[in-house]
Amino acid sequence: MPTSRENIEKWSWKYWLLRHYQDFVFRLYFKTEIVGLEKLPQNTTLIFAPNHQNALMDALGMLSLYPNWQPVFLARADIFKKPLVIKILTFLKIMPVYRIRDGYENLSLNDEIFLKTMDVLNNKNGLIILPEGNHAGLKRLRQLKKGIARIPFQAEDASNGTLNIQIVPVGLEYSNYVRFHSKLLIRIGQPFEVKKYLDLYHQNKALAYNALIAELEQGIKKEMVHIEDEENYSAYITLTDLFTNRFIKNRKLPKTQNQKFRIDKDLVAKLDDLKLSNPSEFNKLMQKATEYSKLLSENEICTKAAPLSFKKVSLLPINAIMLLITLPLFIYGGINNIIQIAIPYKLSLKFPDVQFHSSVRHVVGLILFPLLYIIQTLIFGLIAKDALLTLAYFLSLPAGAFVVYQWRRHFIKFSRAISVLKFIKSKPEKAKRINELYNELYDRLEKIVS
């Protein structure tokens, strides 16, 4: 690993190898859909500016835009403390940006960072800056930091406008921030040139910063689900969870993440309009959404289980039999993958911030799975002393991990179905109320969207 940033903008074959392995595993963790790549101009200096909701996974998601590119990231300097961490982050093409809170005496270090940033931009590698500065697991764009304006203006000014830097707004939308095999949608917004603000920058830097940030803010908001209403945020999430998937199914629309995004975004916009045009109706809707969410939460009912019914009872015996038949495969896969599954999970729980959980599980898993597979295969080979049998065992390890995931997923669905049936029998009035609210809310939202 490099000990300095001298060649951070240069192409690296070691990084290339790790990058492809990482990208393969990342797409297993998050089924990734990318929209809008055709908007990106060729042979142009680009700075990508995505929203920041899910810690390291946001940066790793950005890597998946192109198969062979090696962009450079700018991150807050407080994570660059220990020598080993500095080496790792430098190898991963991440550079620090120093702020006043990092110590006034460290601000001069930004001069070196700026020079390397110029090398990156001149090389047309692609620079990625997360303009919110830190992450938050909210479908809302927070205030953008001035660094996203200061860096491109300084670079464009230093080159006398010849770099022609373009800022690319990017929206990142997760179906779930933590759960393995969730969905990630990456939406590329319309790039815009920095140099159109260069004259204003020469006259008044503060006004130029504000103008660029305002355009970028609007660009990112177009590419993400942005819920402005903080007071009713949870109700908005409840309504989008309740409505969108059923609407897609009923209208026989494409079951893509981008389709879901469009409906969610339209629904949020219509709810915002309703809040202004008919506050009374809006408040009633929010109250019912809150009551519905509270009933589900208090009775530990998954949102996907609604509306509650006995319709799927006939499938439960078949599901139970299939789970029993495949139980030996689950046990085999579990025994051979218990360490590499358990350690990332346990380590992630040490972080109070849930947004770090998927990052920890992904990064630790990247190392543990291949390392332990090699060790386990070597031990098995020494015992079995049969090449074909050893190869078969090696191939069975990732297959076993897949079986563990699928078996557990179906077992959870089976258990939830049993819980729902027990709930309907034991608390029929509450079950009836949940279904009434579900149908009322869906019908009202369908009228709002249509």
N, C-alpha and C positions, 0 to 999 in steps of 0.2 A: 504494500500500500504506500502511496506517496506521502511524504512527510511535509510537503509544502504544496501551495496552490500554483506553483510555477506553470504547470502544464494542464491545469484543470480544464481548459477549453479544448485540449487536443483529444483526438479520437483514441480510445483505449480498448485493446482487444480483451483485457481482463474484465473491464467493465461490461463489454459487449456480451461476454459469456454469462456473467452474473445477471445481466439485464434480461436476457432471453429466458433464463431459468426462472427469474423472479416474475416475469410477465406471464409465463405459463401458469405458475402457482397462483398469482393474483387473480387470473381469470377463472380459476377454480373457486377461489374464495368469493369473488364478486363477478357474477355474470355481467359482462360489460358491454354496453351498447353506446356507440359513438355517432353523433349526428352533427353535420355541418362542416366536415373537413373540406368540402369543396369551396368554402368561403376563404380559405387561407391562400394568400398570394404566394407564388413561388419566388425563390431567390431574394427574399426580403428579410430584413431584420425584424424579428417578432419577439414581443414580450407577452407571455401568457399570464392572465390574471384570473384565476378561479376563486370562487367562494370557498370558505374553509370551515367544514363541519366535522371532519372525521380524522383528525390528527395526521399521522404519517400516511394513512391510506389515500388521502387526497393527492399527495405528491406522487405516490406510486401509481395512482389511477391516471395521472397526467402522462406518465411514461408510456402508457399503452396507446397513445395517439398514433405513433409511427413505430414500425418494427425495429428500425436501426438507428434512430436518432439518439443523441446523447446530450440532452439539454442540461443547463446548469441552474441550480436552485439558489435562491437567497432565503436565509432563515434567521430568526432572532439569535443574537450572539450568546445568550445565556445558556444555550445547550452545548456550546463549545468550551467546555471547562477542563476536562481531563484529556491528557495526551492521546490515549487510545481512542477516545471518542472523536477527537479532532482528526486522527488518521482515518477512521472509518468514514466520517462525514465528508472528508476531502475526497476519499476514494469514490464515494457516492455522488461526487460533483455538487456538493452543497457548500456554500460560502456564508459566513456570518455578516450580519449588518448590526452595527453597534448603535445603541440608543443612549440617551442621557442616563436612563436608569441603570445602564451597564457600567456607569462611571464616566464622568466628564473627561478624565484623562485618556479613556479608550476611544473617544470620538475620532481622534487623528488616525486611528487604524482603518477608518473607512476610506481614507485616501488610497491605500493599497487595494482595498476591495473594489473601489471604483475603477482603478487601472485594469484589474482583471475583468471587471464587467465590460469594459471597452473591448478587451480582447475577445470575450465571448460574443459580443454583439457584432464586432467586425468579422468574426468567423461564421456568423449566421447560425450558431448552434441552436438558438432558442433559449431564452431566459424565462424562468418561471418564478413569479413572485405572488405569494398569497397575501393580497392587499389588506385583509382584515387584521393581520398580525398574529392572531391566535385563533384557536378553533372553538366552536360551540355547536352542540348537537341540536340546532334549531333551524327550521326552514324559514330563515330570515337573514337578509344581508345586513350586517352591522356596519358601523362607520369605518370607512377605508382610511388607512394610514397614509401620511404624506409621502412616504418612501416610494410608493408606486408612481408618483408624479415626479419627485425629485430626481430619481435615477435616470429615467429616459430623457428628461430635459437637460440634465448635465451632459449626458452622452451625445445628444443631438446637437447641443450648443458647441461642445468640444470638437465635433466633426463639421461644424458650419452647415449643418442640415443635410449632409451627404449620406448619412446612415439610413435616412428615411425609415425610422423606427415606427412600427405599427403595434398598437396595444390590442390584444385579443381578449375580449370578455369571455369567460367560460363559466358555465353552470354545472355543478356536480349535484346529482340527485340520487340518494340511496333509498332502497326499499326498506332496508334495516341496516343500522350502522355496525352491528356486531355479528349477527347470525351468519354462519358459513353458508355459502351458495346463495346469498342475497343478490339483489340486482343493483347495478350502478349505471346511471345514464350520464354521459358526458356530452354536453351541448356546446358547440362552438358558436360564439356570437360573431357579429360583424366587426372586423378589425377597423381601427381608425388611426390616422396618422398623427404623430406627435408634433411635427413641424408646423401644422396649421395654427398651433398655439405659440410658436416660437417668438413671434413679434411681441405678443402680450407678455411672454416670459421676460423679454428684454426690458419691457416697460415696468412690469409689476409681477414679481415672481409669485407672490401670494395669490393674486387673481388667476394667474396661469395654472397654478396647482389646483385651485378650486374648480376651474373650468374643466380641466382634464379629468379630475376625480368625479365630477358630476356626470360627465358623459360615460365614464367607465361604470359608474354605479348603475345608471339606467341600462347599460348594456348587459351587465351581469344579471340584474333583476329580470330581464326579458328571458334569460336562459335558465332560471331556477324558479321553484315555487317559493314565493316571498310572502309570508304572512305578516302584515304590518301590525295587525291588532294584537297587542300583547295581552290585554285583559281576557280576550276570548281565544287565545292561541290554541289551548287544548280542545276547545269545542270545534274549531276549524279542522284540526287533525282528526277528531272523531268523525266528522262529517265526510271528509275525503276518504277515510278508511271505509266508511259504511257505503259510500255511493259509487265510487269510480269503477271498481272491479265488476260489480253487478251491472252497471250501465254498459260497460264494454261487452259483457256477455249477452245482455238483452238485445243490444244493437248489432251484435255480431261484428264488432270492430276488431282490428288487428290487436292481438294480445302482446303488444310490445311495451317496453318501459316508456318509450317516447309517446305512445298513444295515451298511456296513463298520465304522463306529465301534462299533456295538452288539456286533458279533461280536468285534472286537479287544478291547473292554473286558471282555467276558465271558471271553474267553480269558485275558487278563491276570489277572483275578480267580481263575479256576480254577487257573492256575499258582501263584498266591500260596497258594491253599488246599493244593495238592499239596505245596508246600514245607514246610508245617507238618505235614500229615498223613502224608506219605511222603517224607522227605528223601532216602532212597536212590534212589527212582524219579525224583524231581525232579532230582537230580544227574546221573543217567544221561541224562535228557532234555536237560539243559543241555550236557553233554559232546558228545552227538551233534549238537546244534544248532551248537555251536562248530566241530566237525569239518566239518560240512556247509558252514558259512559260509567256513571257511578254504579248503576245496577250490574253492569258487566264486571266491573272491578270488585265490588263487594262479594259477588258470588263466584269469582274466579272463572268467568266465562271468557273464552277467547273471542276476539272480535270477528274472526273468520267463521265462528260457529253460528252466528245469527244469519237469518232467522232460525229460531230453535224449532225442531220438529222430530218426529219419529220415523221420517221417511227412510233414513239410511240404516234402520235397525236390521233389516234383512241381510245387509252386507257384513255385519259385525261377526257372525260365526265364521264366515269365510276368511275375514281378516285375521281372526284369532287362530284359525288353522294354519294360515300362511306364516304367521309369526312363529308358531310352534315348529313348523317344518324347517324354517330357515334359522331357528335359534342356534343350532350347532355352528353354522357359518358365522353368525354374530359372535359367538363365544371364541371361535378360532381367530377371527379378525381382531376382536377385543384384546385377547391375550398377546397377540403379536404387535399390537399398536398402542397398548395401554400407556406406555411411558411417553411416547411422542404426542399422544392426545392429551394426557393428563397434565404434563408439565406446562405447556403453553397456557392451558386453561387456568391452572392454579396461579401461575405467575401474573396473568392478566388481572386476577381478582385483587392483587395487591395494590392496584391503581384505583383510587377512589373515583377518578374521572372515567366514566364508562367509555368515552370517546377514544381512550387509549387501548381498550380491550382487543379490538380487532387488529390493531397495529402490533401489539405484543404477540398475540397468537400467530399472526402471519409471519413475523420476522423470526420468532423462536422456532416455529414449525419449518421454515425454510432450511434451518440448520439441522434440527433434530431428525426429521424424517429421513433424509438421505444418509446421514451419519449412522443412525441406528439400524437402518436397513442393511448397510454395508457390514456393520459389526455382527448383526444377527445372521446374515448370510454366511459370513466367514466361519462363525461358530457352528452353524448347521452343516456347512461343507466339511469341516474337520471331523464332525461326528458321523455324517452320512457317508463320506468318501465316495460320492457318486455325483458326477458333473451335471447330468440331466435332472436328477432329483433336486440338486441344489439350485439350478436355474428355475425349476418349477416353484420351489419354495420362495425364491427371490421375487418372482412375478406374482406370487400369491399375497405378498405383503401389501402393496398398494391396492390390490383387489379386495383384500380383507378390510382395509380402511374404508373403501367405498361401501362395502356391505354394512359395516358398523354404522356409517352415516345414514344409509337408506333404512336399515332396520330400526334404528332409533327414531328416525323421522316418522315412520309408519306406526311405531309403537306409541309415540306421543299423540298422533292423530287418533289412534284407537282408544287410548286412555281418555282423551278429551271427549270423544264421542260417548263413552260410558258415563263420564261425569255429567255431560249435558242431559243424558237420559235420566240419570238419578235426580238431577236438579228439576227437570220437568215434572217428574213424579212427586217429588217431595215439596216443591214450591210452585205449584201450577199457576198461582195468581201472579207471581213475579215473572215467571216465564211468559205468561200471556202479556204482561205489561211490556216486557222487552220487545216482543214481537210487534205489539201495537206501535211502540215508539219507532221501531225500525221501519215499519211500513209507512208510518206518517212522515217520517223524515225523508225516506227515499222518494216518496211521491212528491213531496214539496220541492226537494232538490231537483228532481227531474223536470218539474215545471219551470224552475228558475233557470236551468241550463238550456232547456229546449227553446 
